[in-house]
Amino acid sequence: MHRNHGMTLVELVLVLSILATILAFAVPAMSHWIENYRVETLRKQLIFSLNHARNQAVTHAKSVTVCPGDGMLCTDSWSGQLLVFIDENSNGIRENPDTLLSTSPLQPPPGKLAWRSFRGTDYLQFEASGMTPALNGTLTFCHDNRAIEGFALAVARTGRVRIRPPSCS
């Protein structure tokens, strides 16, 4: 008796149509999951950088500034990279005597990342005690797609970072 080990054309078309139907439903859900993952990665990166800066301020017993940067200079756009440096004169500007501690590329998902402080500065600073010199505020990310939830990182005067829902409008 001879056994046939192949598939017929009808069976092949049926299997391919079932796979195409499954993929048609899976791909949109997968893209939503990927965007949520990118937002979560950005949130964790920012929390790590803020905690690292606070830790370095206490370790070195000096003021440490966190600011958005373009190359080696601070800017007001939170879309390039994040600079963490020892700010010798505590002015929030990276100058010659300041020691760069770390740079971290920011690759936020489509949306807006913004820092709002009570003094209206574009940077955040930690003193040697780990506290902020009244530069507490909120770092907020709002995704362009309203179906994807953003986040807000509230930095207290004590330097503690906590996560809260964003106020996107």
N, C-alpha and C positions, 0 to 999 in steps of 0.2 A: 504494500500500500504506500502511495506517494503522498507526503504532506506538503502543503504549500505554506511557506514561511513569510510571504509578503502580505501587503495590504492592498485592498482594492482602491481605486480612485475615489469612489464614493465615501469609503471610510476615511481616507486622507482629507477630503474636503470637509467632512463632518467634524473631524478633530480640529482642523484649522479654524473653522468658523466658531467653534466653542472657545478656543484660545483667544481669538480676536474679540469675542464678546467679553470675556473675562478681563482682558487688557484694557478694553474701552472703559470699564468701570474702575480699574485699579490705578491707571495712570493719573487721573485728576486727584484722587485721594493721596497718591504718593507725592505729588508736587506740593500739596498742602502740608503734608508731614515734613517734607524737606524744608519748607519755609519756616515752620515752627521750630525745627532743629537749628536753623541758622539764627533765629531770634534768641533761642536758649543759649547758643554758643556765644553770641555777642554779650548777653547778660552776664554769663560766667566770666568772660574775659574782662569786662569792666569791673566786676566785683573783685576779681583777683588783682587787677592793677591798683585799685583804690586801697585794698588791704595791704598790698606790697608797699605802696607809698607810705602808708601810715606806719608800717613796721620799720621801714628804713628811716623815717623821721625819729622814731624812738631809739633805734639802734645807733644812729650817727649823732643823736642829740642836736639836730639841726632842722631847719625848715625844709620840707620837701614839697615841691609843686607838681601837680598833675595838670597837663594842658593838652589840647589838641595841637598837633604839629604838622608842619610841612618841611620835611628834611630835618633840620636841627632847631628851627625857630617855632615859637608858639604862634598859633593862628586862632581865628574865631570859628573855624569850621570843624565840626566833629565828624568828619568823614575820611580824613587821611590817615593819620597815625596818632598814637597817644604817647606823649613824652612824660617821663618821670625823672626829675632831677633835683639835686640838692641846691636849694636857692639861697646862696650865701647872704644876700641882702634882703631877702623876703619880699621882692617886688613883683613876683609872678612872671618875670621876663627871663628867658634863658640868655645869659650873658657869658663873657669869657671866663670868670672864675668859677662858674657853676659846673658841678660834676653831673654828667648824664648817667643816670642809674639804669634806665631801660627805655626802649622804644617798642611799641607794639602796634603792628598794622591793624587799622580798623577797617573791616569790610562789612559794614552793616547791610542787611537786606534792604530792598527798596522801602524807603520811609524816611523819617526825620529823627535824628538824634540831637538833642539839645540840652544844654546845661543852664539852669536858672538858679542863681544864688541871690541871697538877700542883699548883697552889696553890688550886684550887677556885673561881676567879673566874669571873664571867659575861662578862668582857671580855678582849680581847687588846691588848697594848701593845707598841709599838716604841720603843726609845730612839734618841737622836741618832745612834748608831753603826749603826742598822738591826737591832740584836739585840733580843731580848725580855729583860726583866728577870726571868728565870726563870718567865715566864708561858707557856712553850711547852705545846702540847697538841694536841688533835685536834678538828676540826670534822667531824662525821659526819652524813650524810644517809641514812636508810633509808626506802625507799618502802613504802607500805602493801601494794602488790602485790609479793609476793616474786619474781615472775617478772621484775620490772624491777630491774636492779642499781643500787644506790646508790653512794656514794663516801665516802671519808674524806680530809680534807686535813690532813696532819700538818705542824705548824709547829714547826720546830726552834728551839733556843735562839739559833741564828745568824740567825733570821728567815726562813730558806728554807722555802718551801712545797712539799711534794711530795704527789702523789696516790697513794693506796694503796687496796686493797679494804676495804670497811667490815666491821665485826664487828656485824652486825645479829642480834639474837636476840629 
